[in-house]
Amino acid sequence: MPEKKPSLFPYNLTPGGPELSISLLQHIPEELRGNADASLLLVGCRLGENLLALAEHFPGKLIGIDEDAETIYYAKWAVKEAGMQEQVSARMIAPVQTNFQPGHFDIVILEGMFAGYPPTRVLKEALRVLSPDGWLLLSDSCWLDDDVPTYVREVWEGPDHKLLTPAEVRTLLEERGLEVLALENWSDALGPFYEQFRGTVKDMAKGGFEGLKHLKGLVKHYKHEIDVYSKHRGDEYMGYLGAVARPRHADALPRHADA
């Protein structure tokens, strides 16, 4: 398998980067994780960094989707540069309304989707395309406490969505018929994630890295978040989590054949 070039991804667009995605994947039994006939959907693939990293640990077909045209354009280019076109693809599709067949994927990974879309809508679509005996993995921002100051809450929440606490994420998954097998605290990944926007990412945005205007928007977006997180006690309330879940009683079901 070709080794991807480090220069393709000189920064991370998700806290924890590929390390977090690969860590979640390790919860899945080797029988499925090592199955070349299995399929994986990464919702929120952005520039394709985690998508290609996962392909090094999963021999099946991988599809990454994102709603941002510029990031998908780059992801497609990165897949081609890595020589992974036969195994990996990236598509511009809305996370809340895909065109995949019901039950098509053995593994669905949601990265940062609850923080950007109504969680119930994202989860509904993810479960629609997930095999009845499949695995749902997710990583996302979360509140570490129920009592979050308004000035902090307003930085990360919008009028159409609210962040959840880990307990609320667990409840949401369980209410949708899932068994939560792991709920991990990855909050330590936030500091390094934000710090790169002070230096590496900011410099690349000024220099027009690969012609991506997207970077300039991200630097501007994260400027206020970084300030509140690092200087105004935001780190006491903002966290990051990883979760592993699957439909209840999935072990009793026959293996999904249409991967």
C-alpha positions as CSV (number, residue, x, y, z in Angstrom):
1,M,0.0,0.0,0.0
2,P,1.5,3.4,-1.0
3,E,2.6,5.6,1.9
4,K,0.9,8.9,1.9
5,K,3.1,12.0,1.7
6,P,3.3,14.0,5.0
7,S,3.3,17.2,3.0
8,L,-0.3,16.6,2.0
9,F,-1.5,17.3,5.6
10,P,0.8,19.6,7.5
11,Y,-1.9,20.3,10.0
12,N,-5.0,18.7,11.5
13,L,-8.6,19.8,10.9
14,T,-9.9,17.6,13.7
15,P,-8.8,17.5,17.4
16,G,-6.7,14.4,17.8
17,G,-6.3,14.0,14.1
18,P,-5.7,10.5,12.6
19,E,-4.6,9.2,16.0
20,L,-8.1,9.6,17.4
21,S,-9.8,8.1,14.3
22,I,-7.5,5.0,14.3
23,S,-7.9,4.6,18.1
24,L,-11.7,4.3,17.7
25,L,-11.3,1.9,14.8
26,Q,-9.3,-0.5,17.1
27,H,-12.4,-1.1,19.1
28,I,-13.9,-3.1,16.2
29,P,-13.1,-6.8,16.1
30,E,-10.3,-7.8,13.7
31,E,-12.8,-10.1,11.8
32,L,-14.5,-6.9,10.5
33,R,-11.6,-4.4,10.8
34,G,-9.4,-6.6,8.6
35,N,-12.1,-7.6,6.1
36,A,-11.4,-6.4,2.6
37,D,-15.0,-6.8,1.6
38,A,-16.2,-4.5,4.4
39,S,-17.1,-0.8,3.8
40,L,-16.6,2.4,5.9
41,L,-18.2,5.8,5.7
42,L,-16.4,8.8,7.2
43,V,-18.8,11.7,7.7
44,G,-16.9,14.9,7.9
45,C,-13.8,13.9,6.0
46,R,-12.6,17.5,5.4
47,L,-9.3,17.5,3.5
48,G,-9.0,13.7,3.6
49,E,-6.3,13.3,6.3
50,N,-8.1,11.0,8.6
51,L,-9.7,9.2,5.6
52,L,-6.3,8.2,4.2
53,A,-4.9,7.4,7.6
54,L,-7.8,5.0,8.2
55,A,-7.1,3.3,4.9
56,E,-3.8,2.2,6.3
57,H,-5.6,0.2,9.0
58,F,-8.7,-0.9,7.1
59,P,-8.5,-2.9,3.8
60,G,-12.1,-2.4,2.7
61,K,-13.7,0.4,0.7
62,L,-13.7,3.8,2.3
63,I,-15.9,6.8,1.4
64,G,-15.5,10.2,2.9
65,I,-18.1,12.9,2.6
66,D,-18.2,16.6,3.4
67,E,-20.5,19.5,2.5
68,D,-17.6,21.9,1.7
69,A,-16.7,21.9,-2.0
70,E,-13.2,23.2,-1.5
71,T,-12.2,20.6,1.1
72,I,-13.6,17.7,-1.0
73,Y,-11.7,19.0,-4.0
74,Y,-8.5,18.8,-2.0
75,A,-9.4,15.4,-0.5
76,K,-9.9,14.0,-4.0
77,W,-6.5,15.4,-5.0
78,A,-4.9,13.9,-1.9
79,V,-6.4,10.5,-2.6
80,K,-5.0,10.6,-6.1
81,E,-1.6,11.8,-4.8
82,A,-1.5,8.9,-2.4
83,G,-2.4,6.4,-5.1
84,M,-5.5,5.2,-3.2
85,Q,-8.2,5.7,-5.8
86,E,-9.2,2.0,-5.9
87,Q,-9.9,1.9,-2.2
88,V,-10.8,5.4,-1.2
89,S,-13.1,8.1,-2.5
90,A,-14.3,11.5,-1.4
91,R,-17.7,13.0,-2.2
92,M,-19.5,16.3,-1.6
93,I,-22.6,15.2,0.2
94,A,-24.7,16.7,3.0
95,P,-24.3,14.6,6.2
96,V,-28.0,14.8,7.0
97,Q,-29.1,13.6,3.6
98,T,-27.0,11.2,1.7
99,N,-27.8,9.1,-1.4
100,F,-26.5,5.8,0.0
101,Q,-28.7,2.7,0.2
102,P,-30.1,1.8,3.6
103,G,-27.7,-0.5,5.6
104,H,-24.9,-0.1,3.1
105,F,-22.0,0.5,5.5
106,D,-20.4,-1.8,8.0
107,I,-18.8,1.1,9.8
108,V,-19.9,4.7,10.0
109,I,-17.7,7.3,11.6
110,L,-19.0,10.8,12.5
111,E,-16.3,13.4,13.0
112,G,-17.4,16.8,14.4
113,M,-20.9,16.4,13.1
114,F,-22.8,16.9,16.3
115,A,-21.1,20.3,16.7
116,G,-22.1,21.5,13.3
117,Y,-25.5,20.0,12.6
118,P,-28.5,19.0,14.7
119,P,-27.3,15.8,16.4
120,T,-30.7,14.0,15.9
121,R,-30.7,14.6,12.1
122,V,-27.0,13.5,11.7
123,L,-27.6,10.4,13.8
124,K,-30.8,9.5,11.9
125,E,-29.0,9.5,8.6
126,A,-26.0,7.6,10.0
127,L,-28.2,4.8,11.3
128,R,-30.2,4.7,8.1
129,V,-27.0,3.8,6.1
130,L,-25.4,1.6,8.8
131,S,-25.8,-2.1,8.6
132,P,-28.0,-3.6,11.3
133,D,-24.9,-5.4,12.7
134,G,-22.6,-2.5,12.0
135,W,-20.5,-0.1,14.2
136,L,-21.0,3.6,14.8
137,L,-17.9,5.6,15.9
138,L,-17.9,9.3,16.6
139,S,-15.7,12.1,17.9
140,D,-17.0,15.5,18.8
141,S,-16.9,18.6,20.9
142,C,-18.8,18.4,24.2
143,W,-19.5,20.3,27.3
144,L,-17.7,19.0,30.4
145,D,-20.3,20.5,32.7
146,D,-24.0,21.2,32.5
147,D,-23.5,24.7,33.9
148,V,-21.6,26.6,31.2
149,P,-21.3,30.4,31.4
150,T,-23.3,32.2,28.7
151,Y,-20.2,33.9,27.3
152,V,-18.5,30.5,26.7
153,R,-21.6,28.7,25.4
154,E,-22.2,31.4,22.8
155,V,-18.8,30.9,21.3
156,W,-19.4,27.3,20.4
157,E,-23.1,27.0,20.0
158,G,-25.3,28.4,17.2
159,P,-29.1,29.2,17.0
160,D,-29.8,25.9,15.4
161,H,-27.8,23.5,17.5
162,K,-26.5,23.0,21.0
163,L,-23.5,21.0,22.2
164,L,-24.1,18.0,24.4
165,T,-22.3,16.7,27.5
166,P,-20.9,13.1,27.4
167,A,-23.9,11.9,29.4
168,E,-26.2,13.5,26.9
169,V,-24.4,11.9,24.0
170,R,-24.7,8.5,25.7
171,T,-28.4,9.1,26.3
172,L,-29.0,10.2,22.7
173,L,-27.3,7.0,21.3
174,E,-29.1,4.7,23.7
175,E,-32.5,6.3,22.9
176,R,-31.8,5.5,19.2
177,G,-31.3,1.8,20.0
178,L,-27.5,1.7,20.3
179,E,-25.4,0.1,22.9
180,V,-22.5,2.4,23.9
181,L,-19.4,0.2,24.3
182,A,-16.9,3.0,24.9
183,L,-17.1,6.7,25.8
184,E,-13.6,8.3,25.9
185,N,-12.3,11.7,27.0
186,W,-10.1,13.2,24.4
187,S,-10.2,16.7,25.8
188,D,-6.4,16.9,26.0
189,A,-6.3,17.0,22.1
190,L,-8.0,20.5,22.1
191,G,-5.0,22.5,23.3
192,P,-2.6,21.3,20.5
193,F,-5.4,21.5,17.9
194,Y,-6.1,25.2,18.7
195,E,-2.4,26.0,19.1
196,Q,-1.6,25.1,15.4
197,F,-4.0,27.9,14.3
198,R,-1.7,30.4,16.0
199,G,1.3,29.4,13.9
200,T,1.4,26.7,11.2
201,V,-2.1,27.1,9.9
202,K,-2.1,30.9,10.1
203,D,1.2,31.1,8.1
204,M,-0.2,28.7,5.5
205,A,-3.4,30.7,5.2
206,K,-1.4,33.9,4.6
207,G,0.7,32.1,2.0
208,G,-2.3,30.6,0.2
209,F,-1.6,26.9,0.9
210,E,-2.6,25.0,-2.3
211,G,-4.9,27.9,-3.2
212,L,-7.3,27.0,-0.4
213,K,-9.4,30.0,0.7
214,H,-10.9,27.6,3.3
215,L,-7.9,28.0,5.5
216,K,-8.3,31.8,5.9
217,G,-11.9,31.2,6.9
218,L,-10.8,28.7,9.5
219,V,-8.2,30.9,11.0
220,K,-10.7,33.7,11.4
221,H,-13.3,31.3,12.8
222,Y,-11.0,29.9,15.4
223,K,-9.5,33.2,16.5
224,H,-12.2,33.9,19.0
225,E,-12.5,30.3,20.1
226,I,-8.8,30.1,20.9
227,D,-9.0,33.3,22.9
228,V,-11.9,32.1,25.0
229,Y,-10.5,28.6,25.4
230,S,-7.0,29.6,26.5
231,K,-7.5,32.9,28.2
232,H,-11.1,33.0,29.6
233,R,-11.5,29.6,31.2
234,G,-13.1,28.0,28.2
235,D,-10.9,25.0,28.7
236,E,-12.8,24.3,32.0
237,Y,-16.0,23.7,30.1
238,M,-15.1,22.7,26.5
239,G,-14.1,19.1,26.0
240,Y,-13.8,16.5,23.2
241,L,-14.9,12.9,23.2
242,G,-14.8,9.7,21.3
243,A,-17.6,7.1,21.3
244,V,-18.0,3.5,20.1
245,A,-21.5,2.1,19.7
246,R,-23.5,-0.5,17.8
247,P,-27.2,-1.5,17.5
248,R,-28.4,-3.5,20.4
249,H,-28.5,-7.2,19.9
250,A,-26.3,-6.8,16.8
251,D,-24.3,-9.9,17.8
252,A,-27.4,-12.0,17.4
253,L,-28.0,-10.8,13.8
254,P,-26.6,-12.5,10.7
255,R,-23.7,-10.7,9.1
256,H,-24.6,-8.0,6.6
257,A,-23.8,-9.3,3.1
258,D,-24.3,-6.2,0.9
259,A,-21.2,-4.2,2.0
